[in-house]
Structure formats: structure tokens, C-alpha cells
Amino acid sequence: MSSLTVSDLDKLTAMLGEKVDECLGMSMIYELCTEAKDWMQNKMGMNDVIEDEEEKKKRKEQEEEEERARQRAEGTPVTPETFAAWKEKFDKEMEEKMGKKVDENEHKLTGRKFFETRDVVEVEESSDEEEDSLDSFP
């Protein structure tokens, strides 16, 4: 504060005194600090608050994050062209997937096939046993 004179400090004190009288009965520390800051900026010719690099970087990162969140919330707009492209890609994926599943399931034995083949095998075995038993019958 070396550039402030005694008369400047007296003016600041008087202005803050007026603000105290105006804000009497309220929480006023914020009001007083804001008033003093504004007066100092006007006195020094600094109308814009000078931000240091860290504050600028933090503010920029916060704005970018808010923008990304907004874009995620909006999503991709669906137009007939984008839907057609997605549908074509989806259909190809499903054809590939279903084609592979058919190949995988082709070698698997289903429940019905299992019982049908078991019945055939049992019938064949029982008929062989009947023939053997008939052959051994006197």
C-alpha cells in the first residue's frame, strides 16, 4: 500500500464508515470487503481483476468439464442419415454374431435331440437283447 497517501486512507475509512452505517444489523464483512476492493481497483486504475495463471487454468478446466457434461447430457442427435448408418452397422454385427452362434450351436446336442438319440440307442440295445434272449430260448 505504499502508493496510497494518508488522504486516500482517510477517504477509504470514511467510505467504509458510511457502508457500516448502511449495513448496520446485517452481516457486513462481505459488503465491506467488496466495497474496499472496488474502491482500490478504481483508485489504482485496475478495473479488471487480474487473475493469476492458476485461477485461469482452474476456471478453464471447469468450463471444459461443464461443456463435456452438457454434451454427454445432450447425446448425439438422431437424424435419418445417422440412424441409417447405425442400423446398417448394427445389422452387420448381428449377422456376424448370429452366424457364429449357429455354427456353435450346430455341434451342441439339444434336449430333444438327446432324448431322441437315447431312445433310438435304447431301442437298438433292447432289440439286440431280445434277439439274444430269443436265440438262447430253447
C-alpha positions as a Markdown table, in Angstrom:
| # | Residue | x | y | z |
|---|---|---|---|---|
| 1 | Met | 0.0 | 0.0 | 0.0 |
| 2 | Ser | 2.9 | 2.3 | -0.5 |
| 3 | Ser | 1.2 | 4.1 | -3.3 |
| 4 | Leu | -1.8 | 5.2 | -1.1 |
| 5 | Thr | -1.5 | 8.5 | 0.7 |
| 6 | Val | -2.9 | 9.4 | 4.1 |
| 7 | Ser | -5.7 | 11.3 | 2.5 |
| 8 | Asp | -6.6 | 8.2 | 0.4 |
| 9 | Leu | -6.7 | 6.1 | 3.5 |
| 10 | Asp | -8.9 | 8.7 | 5.2 |
| 11 | Lys | -11.3 | 8.6 | 2.2 |
| 12 | Leu | -11.4 | 4.8 | 2.3 |
| 13 | Thr | -12.1 | 4.8 | 6.1 |
| 14 | Ala | -14.9 | 7.4 | 5.6 |
| 15 | Met | -16.4 | 5.4 | 2.8 |
| 16 | Leu | -16.3 | 2.2 | 4.9 |
| 17 | Gly | -17.8 | 4.0 | 7.8 |
| 18 | Glu | -20.7 | 5.0 | 5.6 |
| 19 | Lys | -21.1 | 1.4 | 4.5 |
| 20 | Val | -21.1 | 0.2 | 8.1 |
| 21 | Asp | -23.9 | 2.6 | 9.0 |
| 22 | Glu | -25.8 | 1.5 | 5.9 |
| 23 | Cys | -25.4 | -2.3 | 6.7 |
| 24 | Leu | -25.9 | -2.0 | 10.4 |
| 25 | Gly | -27.7 | -5.0 | 11.8 |
| 26 | Met | -26.7 | -7.3 | 8.9 |
| 27 | Ser | -23.7 | -9.5 | 8.2 |
| 28 | Met | -21.5 | -6.9 | 6.6 |
| 29 | Ile | -18.0 | -8.3 | 6.3 |
| 30 | Tyr | -18.6 | -9.3 | 2.7 |
| 31 | Glu | -20.1 | -5.9 | 1.8 |
| 32 | Leu | -17.2 | -4.1 | 3.4 |
| 33 | Cys | -14.6 | -6.2 | 1.7 |
| 34 | Thr | -16.3 | -5.8 | -1.7 |
| 35 | Glu | -16.6 | -2.0 | -1.3 |
| 36 | Ala | -12.9 | -1.7 | -0.3 |
| 37 | Lys | -11.8 | -3.9 | -3.2 |
| 38 | Asp | -13.9 | -1.8 | -5.7 |
| 39 | Trp | -12.6 | 1.4 | -4.3 |
| 40 | Met | -9.0 | 0.2 | -4.5 |
| 41 | Gln | -9.4 | -1.0 | -8.1 |
| 42 | Asn | -10.9 | 2.3 | -9.2 |
| 43 | Lys | -8.2 | 4.2 | -7.4 |
| 44 | Met | -5.4 | 2.2 | -8.9 |
| 45 | Gly | -6.9 | 2.2 | -12.4 |
| 46 | Met | -7.4 | -1.6 | -12.3 |
| 47 | Asn | -11.0 | -2.0 | -13.5 |
| 48 | Asp | -10.4 | -5.7 | -14.3 |
| 49 | Val | -9.4 | -8.1 | -11.7 |
| 50 | Ile | -6.1 | -9.6 | -12.6 |
| 51 | Glu | -6.2 | -13.4 | -12.3 |
| 52 | Asp | -3.1 | -15.4 | -11.8 |
| 53 | Glu | -2.4 | -18.3 | -14.1 |
| 54 | Glu | -3.6 | -21.0 | -11.7 |
| 55 | Glu | -7.0 | -19.4 | -11.4 |
| 56 | Lys | -7.3 | -19.0 | -15.2 |
| 57 | Lys | -6.3 | -22.7 | -15.6 |
| 58 | Lys | -8.8 | -23.9 | -13.0 |
| 59 | Arg | -11.6 | -21.8 | -14.5 |
| 60 | Lys | -10.8 | -23.0 | -18.0 |
| 61 | Glu | -10.8 | -26.7 | -16.8 |
| 62 | Gln | -14.1 | -26.2 | -15.0 |
| 63 | Glu | -15.7 | -24.6 | -18.1 |
| 64 | Glu | -14.4 | -27.5 | -20.3 |
| 65 | Glu | -15.8 | -30.1 | -17.8 |
| 66 | Glu | -19.2 | -28.3 | -17.8 |
| 67 | Glu | -19.1 | -28.3 | -21.7 |
| 68 | Arg | -18.3 | -32.1 | -21.7 |
| 69 | Ala | -21.1 | -32.8 | -19.2 |
| 70 | Arg | -23.6 | -30.8 | -21.3 |
| 71 | Gln | -22.6 | -32.7 | -24.5 |
| 72 | Arg | -23.0 | -36.0 | -22.7 |
| 73 | Ala | -26.4 | -35.0 | -21.5 |
| 74 | Glu | -27.5 | -33.9 | -25.0 |
| 75 | Gly | -26.1 | -37.0 | -26.7 |
| 76 | Thr | -25.8 | -37.5 | -30.4 |
| 77 | Pro | -28.8 | -36.1 | -32.4 |
| 78 | Val | -30.6 | -38.8 | -34.4 |
| 79 | Thr | -31.2 | -37.9 | -38.0 |
| 80 | Pro | -32.4 | -40.2 | -40.7 |
| 81 | Glu | -28.8 | -40.4 | -42.1 |
| 82 | Thr | -27.2 | -41.2 | -38.7 |
| 83 | Phe | -29.9 | -43.8 | -37.9 |
| 84 | Ala | -29.4 | -45.5 | -41.3 |
| 85 | Ala | -25.7 | -45.7 | -40.8 |
| 86 | Trp | -26.1 | -47.1 | -37.3 |
| 87 | Lys | -28.8 | -49.6 | -38.5 |
| 88 | Glu | -26.5 | -50.9 | -41.2 |
| 89 | Lys | -23.6 | -51.3 | -38.8 |
| 90 | Phe | -25.9 | -53.0 | -36.3 |
| 91 | Asp | -27.4 | -55.4 | -38.8 |
| 92 | Lys | -23.9 | -56.4 | -40.0 |
| 93 | Glu | -22.8 | -57.1 | -36.4 |
| 94 | Met | -26.0 | -59.1 | -35.7 |
| 95 | Glu | -25.4 | -61.2 | -38.9 |
| 96 | Glu | -21.9 | -62.0 | -37.8 |
| 97 | Lys | -23.0 | -62.7 | -34.3 |
| 98 | Met | -25.9 | -64.9 | -35.3 |
| 99 | Gly | -23.8 | -66.7 | -37.9 |
| 100 | Lys | -21.3 | -67.6 | -35.3 |
| 101 | Lys | -24.0 | -68.7 | -32.9 |
| 102 | Val | -25.5 | -71.0 | -35.5 |
| 103 | Asp | -22.1 | -72.6 | -36.0 |
| 104 | Glu | -21.5 | -73.0 | -32.3 |
| 105 | Asn | -25.0 | -74.4 | -31.7 |
| 106 | Glu | -24.8 | -76.8 | -34.6 |
| 107 | His | -22.4 | -79.1 | -32.7 |
| 108 | Lys | -24.3 | -78.9 | -29.4 |
| 109 | Leu | -26.8 | -81.5 | -28.6 |
| 110 | Thr | -30.2 | -80.1 | -27.7 |
| 111 | Gly | -32.5 | -81.7 | -25.1 |
| 112 | Arg | -34.9 | -83.0 | -27.7 |
| 113 | Lys | -32.0 | -84.5 | -29.8 |
| 114 | Phe | -30.6 | -86.1 | -26.7 |
| 115 | Phe | -33.8 | -87.9 | -25.8 |
| 116 | Glu | -34.4 | -88.9 | -29.4 |
| 117 | Thr | -31.0 | -90.4 | -29.8 |
| 118 | Arg | -31.2 | -92.0 | -26.4 |
| 119 | Asp | -34.5 | -93.7 | -27.3 |
| 120 | Val | -33.0 | -94.9 | -30.6 |
| 121 | Val | -30.0 | -96.3 | -28.8 |
| 122 | Glu | -32.1 | -97.9 | -26.1 |
| 123 | Val | -34.4 | -99.4 | -28.7 |
| 124 | Glu | -31.5 | -100.8 | -30.6 |
| 125 | Glu | -29.9 | -102.2 | -27.4 |
| 126 | Ser | -33.2 | -103.7 | -26.3 |
| 127 | Ser | -33.8 | -105.3 | -29.7 |
| 128 | Asp | -30.3 | -106.8 | -29.6 |
| 129 | Glu | -31.0 | -108.1 | -26.1 |
| 130 | Glu | -34.4 | -109.6 | -27.3 |
| 131 | Glu | -32.7 | -111.3 | -30.2 |
| 132 | Asp | -30.0 | -112.7 | -27.8 |
| 133 | Ser | -32.7 | -113.8 | -25.4 |
| 134 | Leu | -34.7 | -115.4 | -28.2 |
| 135 | Asp | -31.6 | -117.2 | -29.5 |
| 136 | Ser | -30.9 | -118.6 | -26.1 |
| 137 | Phe | -34.6 | -119.7 | -25.6 |
| 138 | Pro | -34.9 | -123.5 | -26.1 |
